[in-house]
Amino acid sequence: MNKYQINIYEQIARNIKKYRKDAKITQAVLAERTGLSHEFIRRIESKKGIKSFSVDTIWKISLALDIEVGKLFDLDMELLKKDTNK
């Protein structure tokens, strides 16, 4: 896999989970801060299923996590390295 084959929704979902855990908050707290449902946050972070969310949602989440929105788009280079070594 290379950086052009990344599913951006999955990468954003991994980053949301990472920064949420870094902030030491639950999915329920993130949902409350964003005005989104707990179920929706859970589905975003889930490894299963098709992900679809708007730029507005990403913006709200970045504000709730107190991070720059661009951080949610960062590629996981370690994951890329693992996949290319298979």
N, C-alpha and C positions, 0 to 999 in steps of 0.2 A: 504494500500500500504506500502511496506517496501523498503529499499534501493536497494534491488535486483530487484525490479519491475520498477524502474525508467527508463524512456526513456532518454538515455544519450544525444541524439540530442536535445530533448526539454529542458533538463536542461542546456546544453551549450548555447542554444538560449536565455534562460532567463538570463543567466549570461552575455552574450554579450550585451544584451539590458541594463541590470543594469549598467555594467561598462561604456558603452557608455554614458548613461545618467549621471552617476557620473562625467564623463569627460566633460560633457556639450557640446557634439558634436552631430551633426545630422547624420542620416544614410548616407547622401550624402558625408559628410566629411569623415566618416569612409570608405566609398567606395573609395574615392579619395586616402586616405592614404594607402589602401591595394592594390589598383589596381584592385579591384573587381567592378562589376557593382552595381549601386544603387539598381536596381531591385533584384539582388542576396542577398544583405544585407537585403532588405525589406522582402524577402521570408524567410531568416534564422530567422528573429525576429518574423515573423507572427505566430500566434497561430494555424493557419489553415494549412492543407496540410502536406505532407510527407517531412521531412527534410533529406538532405543528403549533407554532405560537407566533405572535406578531412582534414587530419591532417595539411597539408600545409596551408589550409585556416584558420584553428584555430590558427596556428602559426603566420600568417600574421596579423590576428585580434588582437592577444595578443600584438604584437609589436606596432601596430597602437594605441592601448589603453594604452600602456606603463605599462602593468601588466604581472606578471608571468603567463605563459600558464596554469599552474595547477589551477589557480583561476577560469578558465572557466569550470573546471570539478567539482567544489565544489557543494555539494548537499545542497539544500534548506531545512534545518532541520525543519523550521516552516511549510513548505508545507507538509513534511512527517508527522508531528504531527497532522496537520489538517486532513489529509487523514486517519490516523489510528484511529482517534476519531469519524469517521462517523459510 
